[in-house]
Amino acid sequence: MTGRRRTRSTFPRPFSRPVRAGALSLGAVALCASLTAGCGVIPGTTGGSGDDPIKVMTWAPENTSATNKPGMPAMARAYGKWINDHGGINGRKLEILTCNDHNDSVAAAQCARQAADENVVAVVGSYSQFSDSYLSPLEGAGIPYIGGYGVTSGEFTGQMSYPVNGGQPALLAGLGKALAATCGNVSLVRPDNITGDQLPPLLNSGLKAGGHANADDVLAPDTATEYSSQSGQALRDATRNNARKGCVVPALGDLTDTFMDSFRRAREQYPEVRLGTVLGNVDQTVINATGGASSPYEGSYITGWYPPASDARWDQMKKVINEEAFGDNRIDPADAGVQTTWIAYTVLKAVLEKIGSGDVTADSVRRTLSGGLHVSTGGLTPPLSWPYEGKLASVGFPRLVNASVTLQVVQNGQLVAARKGIGGTNGTADMTQTLENADVQ
C-alpha cells in the first residue's frame, strides 16, 4: 500500500479487517452531557428493574451533510409506542433512547458511552460507520448490538454484534452473480483508497460463481466533485469488444450521486449500458429524488437484503407505522434502514419473550442470543441464530449469519422484485458459498 492515502472513505467502511485493541482507550471521549445533545427518549418513561420499563437504544446520523438515517430512530420510537400500547412485553414496557452519531467517530463513541451509562440492555436497529469507536465501549459494558445496518467489518467480527443481514459483502457478491447472467463486460467504479481495495474481490466472487470474468476496476478519487473521466472509462470498458450489453457498477457511497451526474451525460453515447448497484448506494428515496421513472437508475439491477416494500410480509410493519407514526415522513417503509430496525426489534421481542419473567439485563439478553435462540422474522429473512463462529469465519466474517440477497429492478421508477432472481432463482439467494470463495485479503 506504499503511497496510498489513508483517508476516510466516502464509501462506508465495510470490508477492512480491523485490528482490535486489547484495552479500552476512549477515556478522553466526553460523555453526552444530556439528552438534548442529540439524544432523546420517549417522554414519561424511566429506567429501573422489576416491573420498570426495559431500556434500549437506537442510534443513527441525522441532519448531516453526508449519510442520514432519521427513519431508523423514528421507527424505533414507533415500535416502542406500539408495544407499549399493546401491553408491553411480558407486562413490561419498552423505553427507547435515541442518539445522533452525526457521522462522526467521537459522537458515535459518545452514543455508546451513554448507552453504557444508561444501563440499556441492548442497542437495536442502528446505523453508524464507526464500529471502531462504538464497539469497544459496548463490549466493555457487555451490551449486545442487535441489527446494525451492515456498513462496517466490525459488525461481522465483534463479539457483541448480532447482525440481521449480510451487509455490503453479501450485496456485492449477489450483484456479481446476477450481472454474470445478463452482462457483457462489467466495470466497477470504486474509491481509490484502502476501503475501496476490498470491493473488487467481493463483486468478482459473484461474477466468478456465475462463470463471468472479473470486473474492470475503475479507480475514483474520494474527494472529487465530478467524475466525467471515470464515467467515460467505465462506459468504454463496459462496451469493449463485446456484442452483449455491458454493465457499470458505481460503488462510491455518498458520492454515488456525484458520479451519476457525470454518468448521465456520458451515457447518452452508450444507451445500451445498464447499471447495477446495491442498497446503501441507491434506494427508493434516491430514485424518487433523481426523477422516478426518468431517473438514470431506470432499468438498473439492485441487490438488497429483504423483499421489496410491496411484499405482503411487510404489512405488519406498515400497520405499526400507520398506527403510531402516521404522517411522519421520516419513516419510509421502502427504506432499508427502517426495514432493518423493524427486523432488529423483532429479534429483541423474541429475546425478551424467551427470557420471560426472568431478570432482563444486557447479560441475560446476550446469553439468550448466544444460547441457540432461533428467531423467525415472518419470512423477511431466514430464521436467525448466532453461533460462536459462523460459516464465513474463514474469510473474516465470523458474525455474518445471514447472507441472503434479493434482486430488484427499477421499473417505472419503483424498486420491484426481478422476475428472474440471482442465479435464475426466484426470491432470495444465499451467498454464503460464494463469499467463502472470495479472495478477500
C-alpha atoms as one frame of an Amber mdcrd trajectory, in Angstrom:
protein
   0.000   0.000   0.000   3.005   2.279  -0.378   1.934   5.738  -1.445  -1.775
   5.126  -0.825  -3.504   7.780   1.270  -5.297   6.622   4.381  -8.353   8.806
   4.250 -11.836   8.350   5.478 -13.734   6.904   2.552 -16.988   8.365   1.361
 -17.994   4.739   0.934 -18.942   3.147   4.259 -16.038   1.157   5.635 -17.409
  -2.365   5.344 -14.558  -4.666   4.494 -11.213  -3.749   6.013 -10.346  -6.096
   8.837  -9.840  -4.010  11.941  -7.114  -4.638  14.461  -8.953  -4.873  17.733
  -7.287  -3.052  20.619  -6.918  -5.086  23.756  -7.744  -2.268  26.117 -10.469
   0.340  26.151  -8.894   3.653  25.165 -11.795   6.052  24.994 -11.287   7.771
  28.321 -10.747  11.118  26.640 -14.105  10.977  24.904 -16.663  13.243  26.519
 -19.982  11.733  27.506 -23.288  13.022  26.198 -23.931  15.719  28.755 -27.674
  15.465  28.407 -30.412  14.064  26.238 -30.591  17.408  24.444 -27.114  16.823
  22.982 -28.509  14.738  20.140 -30.093  12.022  22.260 -33.759  11.557  23.069
 -36.245   9.400  24.948 -39.930   8.656  24.722 -41.417  11.043  27.302 -42.854
   9.711  30.522 -40.707   6.608  30.971 -37.956   5.771  33.408 -35.326   3.109
  33.851 -35.031   0.512  36.568 -35.730  -3.159  37.217 -38.597  -5.430  38.133
 -41.717  -4.010  36.525 -39.962  -0.898  35.262 -39.569  -0.356  31.512 -36.865
  -2.222  29.634 -34.372   0.314  28.337 -32.776   0.025  24.864 -31.129   2.460
  22.462 -31.179   3.127  18.709 -28.744   5.491  17.024 -28.219   6.854  13.521
 -26.901  10.011  11.837 -29.400  12.831  11.365 -29.169  16.351   9.930 -25.669
  15.913   8.499 -24.198  16.808   5.120 -23.499  13.120   4.388 -25.498   9.938
   5.031 -28.638  10.436   7.127 -30.897   7.709   8.513 -33.588   9.549  10.532
 -36.105   6.817   9.785 -34.264   4.321  11.977 -34.669   6.071  15.365 -38.145
   7.197  14.269 -39.082   3.579  13.520 -37.684   2.547  16.900 -39.889   5.090
  18.679 -42.935   3.956  16.715 -42.192   0.330  17.592 -41.818   1.188  21.268
 -45.129   3.059  21.291 -46.843   0.149  19.560 -45.501  -2.392  22.050 -46.429
  -0.190  25.000 -49.923   0.487  23.629 -50.494  -3.256  23.474 -49.438  -4.160
  26.993 -45.678  -4.323  26.632 -43.613  -7.499  26.540 -44.271  -9.862  29.439
 -46.114  -6.946  31.006 -43.135  -4.602  30.825 -42.920  -1.537  28.631 -40.042
  -0.538  26.384 -38.115   2.679  26.908 -36.481   3.758  23.656 -33.440   6.009
  23.947 -32.121   7.507  20.710 -28.837   9.170  19.821 -27.465  11.049  16.820
 -23.998   9.824  15.827 -23.609  12.809  13.428 -21.491  10.675  11.049 -18.656
  11.359  13.467 -16.410   8.925  15.314 -16.403  10.918  18.556 -20.190  11.258
  18.547 -20.541   7.527  17.840 -18.400   6.790  20.884 -20.487   9.237  22.931
 -23.672   7.385  21.985 -22.113   4.082  23.052 -20.870   5.526  26.328 -24.306
   6.953  27.030 -25.830   3.537  26.359 -23.480   2.103  28.975 -24.210   4.878
  31.474 -27.964   4.411  30.991 -27.648   0.635  31.531 -29.511  -0.226  28.348
 -29.952  -3.945  27.741 -29.175  -3.654  24.004 -28.505  -1.265  21.156 -31.035
  -2.172  18.473 -31.502  -1.444  14.756 -28.846   1.240  14.410 -26.559   2.772
  11.768 -23.017   4.048  12.194 -19.896   3.935  10.051 -17.641   3.951  13.142
 -17.614   0.477  14.653 -14.048   1.054  15.847 -15.462   3.807  18.086 -18.685
   2.290  19.408 -17.976  -1.449  19.708 -15.250  -1.117  22.354 -17.436   0.699
  24.917 -20.334  -1.651  24.185 -18.111  -4.686  24.660 -16.666  -3.190  27.828
 -20.188  -2.853  29.225 -21.359  -6.208  27.841 -24.127  -4.591  25.759 -25.232
  -6.513  22.656 -25.528  -4.692  19.321 -28.557  -6.158  17.531 -29.143  -5.471
  13.863 -26.687  -2.840  12.740 -27.013  -1.722   9.132 -24.018  -3.798   7.986
 -21.713  -0.998   6.819 -18.588  -1.941   8.775 -16.493  -5.071   9.108 -16.713
  -4.745  12.902 -20.393  -5.681  12.736 -19.313  -9.050  11.340 -16.398  -9.610
  13.724 -17.383  -8.063  17.078 -18.316 -10.480  19.856 -21.249  -8.325  20.940
 -22.612  -7.888  17.404 -25.724  -9.768  16.255 -26.292  -8.685  12.616 -29.579
  -9.453  10.863 -28.336  -9.064   7.268 -25.201  -9.768   5.245 -24.166  -6.144
   4.836 -22.233  -4.971   1.804 -20.323  -8.285   1.394 -23.477 -10.241   0.585
 -24.899  -7.464  -1.599 -21.800  -7.193  -3.780 -21.426 -10.956  -4.153 -25.096
 -11.248  -5.045 -24.875  -8.397  -7.542 -21.911 -10.027  -9.244 -23.752 -13.306
  -9.617 -26.838 -11.543 -11.002 -24.842  -9.499 -13.524 -22.909 -12.559 -14.682
 -26.053 -13.875 -16.345 -27.043 -10.664 -18.116 -23.981  -8.508 -18.771 -21.056
  -8.478 -21.108 -18.114  -6.593 -19.659 -18.653  -5.271 -16.130 -16.976  -2.083
 -14.876 -16.698  -1.394 -11.142 -16.229   2.261 -10.181 -14.952   2.438  -6.623
 -12.926   4.674  -4.282  -9.174   4.820  -4.792  -8.348   4.044  -1.176  -7.802
   1.118   1.158 -11.508   0.601   1.737 -12.170   0.557  -1.982  -9.493  -2.101
  -2.418 -11.785  -4.560  -0.642 -14.675  -4.194  -3.101 -13.429  -5.944  -6.278
 -12.885  -9.376  -4.654 -16.453  -9.395  -3.340 -18.061  -8.402  -6.636 -15.736
 -10.744  -8.508 -16.671 -13.670  -6.262 -20.227 -13.394  -7.584 -19.126 -12.908
 -11.172 -16.893 -15.960 -10.904 -19.719 -18.031  -9.421 -21.767 -17.117 -12.495
 -18.979 -18.097 -14.891 -18.046 -14.498 -15.729 -14.695 -12.742 -15.975 -13.636
 -10.272 -13.304 -14.882  -6.705 -13.477 -12.745  -3.905 -14.860 -11.522  -1.833
 -11.912 -12.075   1.898 -12.343 -10.490   3.938  -9.534 -12.091   7.212  -8.487
 -10.700   9.803  -6.048 -12.856  10.112  -2.957 -12.523  13.907  -2.898 -13.735
  14.590  -6.451 -16.528  16.991  -7.327 -17.188  15.407 -10.734 -16.411  12.076
 -12.404 -16.503  12.656 -16.154 -13.196  10.847 -16.694 -14.254   7.805 -14.657
 -17.694   7.735 -16.287 -16.176   7.686 -19.751 -13.668   4.993 -18.839 -16.326
   2.780 -17.225 -18.599   3.061 -20.271 -15.787   2.318 -22.715 -14.698  -0.698
 -20.684 -18.264  -1.976 -20.440 -18.706  -1.953 -24.223 -15.201  -3.043 -25.234
 -15.071  -5.805 -27.886 -18.315  -7.338 -26.704 -21.600  -7.841 -28.504 -23.545
  -8.277 -25.255 -24.708  -5.302 -23.242 -22.159  -4.164 -20.715 -22.869  -3.052
 -17.150 -21.423  -0.380 -14.862 -21.422  -0.754 -11.065 -20.923   2.528  -9.160
 -19.854   1.831  -5.575 -18.939   5.236  -4.213 -21.237   5.538  -1.219 -22.223
   9.134  -0.572 -20.504  10.224  -3.793 -22.552   7.899  -5.995 -24.929  10.797
  -6.718 -21.986  12.953  -7.806 -20.798  10.165 -10.095 -24.286   9.780 -11.569
 -24.380  13.465 -12.559 -21.372  12.825 -14.790 -22.522   9.369 -15.849 -25.945
  10.571 -17.013 -24.321  12.878 -19.564 -21.688  10.401 -20.742 -24.216   7.576
 -21.059 -26.044   9.319 -23.915 -23.477   7.798 -26.266 -23.887   4.338 -24.709
 -27.643   3.831 -24.242 -27.300   0.049 -24.167 -25.224   0.040 -20.964 -27.095
  -0.985 -17.803 -26.420  -0.066 -14.217 -26.071  -2.416 -11.301 -25.658  -1.341
  -7.686 -26.540  -2.217  -4.105 -28.780  -0.830  -1.414 -26.845   1.696   0.592
 -25.693   3.360  -2.613 -29.219   3.617  -4.036 -32.667   3.178  -2.507 -36.219
   4.234  -3.343 -35.634   7.690  -1.867 -32.686   8.283  -4.215 -34.666   7.024
  -7.207 -37.522   9.382  -6.363 -35.146  12.323  -5.933 -33.432  11.690  -9.285
 -36.560  11.631 -11.402 -38.515   8.480 -10.651 -39.328   6.804 -13.980 -36.968
   9.257 -15.747 -34.181   8.565 -13.239 -30.828   7.327 -14.599 -31.443   4.268
 -12.418 -34.449   3.174 -14.505 -33.813  -0.423 -15.561 -30.996  -0.900 -13.039
 -30.402  -4.085 -11.116 -30.109  -3.502  -7.370 -29.390  -6.143  -4.756 -30.974
  -5.865  -1.328 -31.319  -7.893   1.839 -35.079  -8.087   2.072 -38.184  -8.452
  -0.113 -39.464  -5.301  -1.879 -41.612  -2.959   0.210 -44.675  -4.057  -1.771
 -44.366  -7.594  -0.384 -47.166  -8.627   1.982 -44.616  -9.703   4.579 -44.123
  -6.018   5.422 -47.815  -5.479   6.175 -47.377  -5.679   9.958 -44.620  -3.075
   9.893 -46.753  -0.777   7.752 -49.663  -1.230  10.159 -47.465  -0.180  13.075
 -46.241   2.880  11.159 -49.821   3.889  10.338 -50.947   3.414  13.947 -48.052
   5.076  15.714 -46.333   7.408  13.216 -48.916   8.396  10.639 -47.676  11.453
   8.782 -44.070  11.057   9.950 -42.302  11.360   6.606 -39.012  10.253   8.117
 -40.295   6.671   8.126 -40.355   5.253   4.611 -41.387   1.565   4.553 -39.205
   1.134   1.448 -36.065   2.347   3.245 -33.642  -0.462   4.098 -32.726   1.292
   7.352 -36.340   1.352   8.519 -36.707  -2.284   7.496 -33.542  -3.281   9.347
 -34.745  -1.531  12.505 -38.078  -3.379  12.298 -36.306  -6.732  11.969 -33.870
  -5.912  14.785 -36.747  -5.086  17.131 -38.445  -8.315  16.063 -35.306 -10.076
  17.308 -35.364  -8.109  20.565 -39.001  -9.037  21.149 -38.184 -12.728  20.639
 -35.307 -12.461  23.116 -37.432 -10.776  25.780 -40.232 -13.319  25.329 -37.666
 -16.096  25.745 -36.343 -14.537  28.963 -39.924 -14.280  30.198 -40.264 -13.306
  33.830 -36.528 -13.586  34.406 -34.175 -10.689  35.046 -33.746  -8.613  31.894
 -30.203  -7.259  31.702 -27.634  -6.775  28.968 -26.046 -10.015  30.144 -29.269
 -12.032  30.008 -30.066 -10.625  26.555 -26.598 -11.553  25.331 -26.740 -15.047
  26.837 -30.140 -15.647  25.246 -28.921 -14.510  21.834 -25.819 -16.695  22.073
 -27.586 -19.657  23.613 -29.059 -21.197  20.484 -32.087 -18.926  20.065 -33.679
 -19.135  16.601 -35.745 -16.109  15.588 -38.421 -16.106  12.908 -38.910 -12.776
  11.138 -42.034 -13.803   9.269 -40.108 -14.685   6.132 -38.369 -11.317   5.807
 -35.101 -13.143   6.484 -34.208 -16.786   7.014 -34.557 -17.889  10.652 -31.796
 -16.073  12.521 -29.364 -17.508  15.050 -25.834 -16.576  16.077 -23.361 -19.385
  16.779 -19.977 -18.550  18.249 -18.469 -18.600  14.752 -20.493 -18.629  11.569
 -19.635 -20.364   8.290 -17.863 -17.261   6.975 -15.275 -17.023   9.751 -12.618
 -18.275   7.319 -12.972 -15.124   5.188 -13.087 -12.723   8.116 -16.834 -12.500
   8.815 -17.468 -14.813  11.813 -20.671 -12.998  12.835 -22.225 -12.928   9.344
 -25.046 -15.469   9.673 -27.490 -14.265   7.010 -26.007 -13.973   3.528 -29.367
 -13.995   1.737 -29.804 -11.450  -1.046 -32.749 -10.379  -3.180 -32.553  -8.981
  -6.689 -34.681  -5.973  -7.538 -35.026  -3.890 -10.663 -36.167  -0.298 -11.146
 -39.338  -0.297 -13.263 -41.359   2.864 -13.839 -39.406   4.492 -11.042 -40.170
   1.785  -8.488 -37.995  -0.914  -6.968 -39.720  -4.232  -7.684 -38.658  -7.855
  -7.466 -36.826  -9.024 -10.569 -38.748 -11.672 -12.470 -35.669 -13.840 -12.616
 -33.576 -13.633  -9.488 -29.918 -14.280  -8.776 -28.651 -17.402 -10.483 -32.070
 -17.947 -12.035 -33.744 -18.440  -8.666 -36.919 -16.754  -7.520 -36.925 -14.719
  -4.318 -33.746 -14.821  -2.239 -30.383 -16.415  -2.923 -27.861 -17.466  -0.287
 -24.396 -16.040  -0.920 -22.620 -17.994   1.816 -20.787 -20.368  -0.511 -19.963
 -17.559  -2.931 -18.422 -15.487  -0.143 -16.488 -18.499   1.128 -14.651 -18.438
  -2.195 -13.997 -14.687  -2.175 -10.347 -13.676  -2.357 -10.594 -11.147   0.479
  -7.175 -10.080   1.748
